[in-house]
Amino acid sequence: MRALRAEFLKKEGIRSVDPYYTLAGEDYSMLFGCEFMVKFKDNASQQRINEMNARFNVTVVETTDLYVLLSVPAATDALAVANTYQESGLVVYSTPNFYAMASAFY
């Protein structure tokens, strides 16, 4: 799977290759791309936040009272980076920015 992902990422115009989740028997699916959301702990210093962001070369897309939306560079595994933020001790939560799709019910 990793080798296939690496091959796709070599192609021009491909920015990200990520999982696409579906539930068996359900007409509902979720996927994510290059973004993830974090809520930094109140005691996380701006210096440590900046260092973490620089380490992964992330870009701040949006900042709200509830979360900070971060974007990873092309060909970077956003889920792995989100997991690293979660394990860092700097955040309350870190999660990929999932997109959900459901068919219309008539």
C-alpha positions as CSV (number, residue, x, y, z in Angstrom):
1,M,0.0,0.0,0.0
2,R,2.8,2.4,0.9
3,A,4.6,1.7,-2.4
4,L,1.4,2.4,-4.4
5,R,0.8,5.6,-2.5
6,A,4.4,6.7,-3.2
7,E,3.9,5.9,-7.0
8,F,0.7,8.1,-7.1
9,L,2.4,10.9,-5.3
10,K,5.1,11.1,-8.0
11,K,2.5,12.0,-10.6
12,E,2.2,15.6,-11.6
13,G,-0.8,17.3,-10.0
14,I,-1.3,14.7,-7.2
15,R,-1.1,16.5,-3.9
16,S,-2.4,13.8,-1.6
17,V,-3.3,10.1,-1.5
18,D,-5.4,9.2,1.5
19,P,-7.9,6.6,2.7
20,Y,-11.6,6.7,1.7
21,Y,-13.8,5.2,4.4
22,T,-17.2,3.6,3.8
23,L,-19.5,1.6,6.0
24,A,-20.7,-1.7,4.7
25,G,-24.3,-1.6,3.8
26,E,-24.5,2.2,4.2
27,D,-24.6,4.9,1.6
28,Y,-22.2,7.1,3.5
29,S,-18.5,7.7,3.2
30,M,-15.8,9.9,4.7
31,L,-12.4,11.0,3.4
32,F,-9.8,13.5,4.3
33,G,-7.0,15.3,2.5
34,C,-4.3,17.7,3.6
35,E,-5.9,19.3,6.6
36,F,-6.3,18.5,10.3
37,M,-7.7,20.4,13.3
38,V,-6.1,20.8,16.7
39,K,-7.0,22.5,20.0
40,F,-3.9,23.6,21.7
41,K,-3.8,23.3,25.5
42,D,-4.0,26.6,27.4
43,N,-0.6,26.0,28.9
44,A,1.1,25.4,25.4
45,S,3.4,28.2,24.8
46,Q,3.3,30.0,21.4
47,Q,7.0,29.2,21.0
48,R,6.4,25.4,21.4
49,I,3.4,25.7,19.0
50,N,5.5,27.5,16.4
51,E,8.3,24.9,16.8
52,M,5.9,22.1,16.2
53,N,4.3,23.8,13.2
54,A,7.8,24.5,11.8
55,R,8.9,20.9,12.4
56,F,6.1,19.6,10.1
57,N,6.0,22.6,7.8
58,V,2.3,23.1,8.4
59,T,0.4,26.2,7.4
60,V,-2.3,27.7,9.6
61,V,-5.4,27.9,7.5
62,E,-7.9,29.2,10.1
63,T,-7.9,29.9,13.8
64,T,-11.2,29.9,15.8
65,D,-12.1,29.7,19.5
66,L,-12.6,26.0,19.1
67,Y,-9.8,24.8,16.9
68,V,-6.9,25.7,14.6
69,L,-7.1,24.3,11.1
70,L,-3.7,23.3,9.8
71,S,-2.6,22.2,6.3
72,V,0.3,19.8,5.6
73,P,2.6,20.1,2.6
74,A,1.9,18.1,-0.6
75,A,2.7,14.4,-0.3
76,T,2.6,14.5,3.5
77,D,0.4,12.1,5.5
78,A,-2.0,14.4,7.3
79,L,-3.2,11.5,9.6
80,A,0.3,10.7,10.7
81,V,1.0,14.4,11.5
82,A,-2.3,14.7,13.3
83,N,-1.4,11.7,15.4
84,T,2.0,13.1,16.2
85,Y,0.4,16.4,17.4
86,Q,-2.0,14.3,19.6
87,E,1.0,12.4,21.1
88,S,3.0,15.6,21.7
89,G,1.1,16.6,24.8
90,L,0.5,20.1,23.4
91,V,-3.1,19.5,22.3
92,V,-6.4,18.7,23.8
93,Y,-7.3,16.9,20.5
94,S,-6.0,16.5,17.0
95,T,-8.1,15.1,14.2
96,P,-8.1,15.0,10.4
97,N,-10.5,17.4,8.7
98,F,-12.9,14.7,7.5
99,Y,-15.3,15.3,4.7
100,A,-18.5,13.3,4.8
101,M,-20.7,12.4,1.9
102,A,-24.2,10.9,2.1
103,S,-26.7,10.2,-0.7
104,A,-29.9,12.1,-0.6
105,F,-32.9,10.2,0.8
106,Y,-36.1,10.5,-1.1
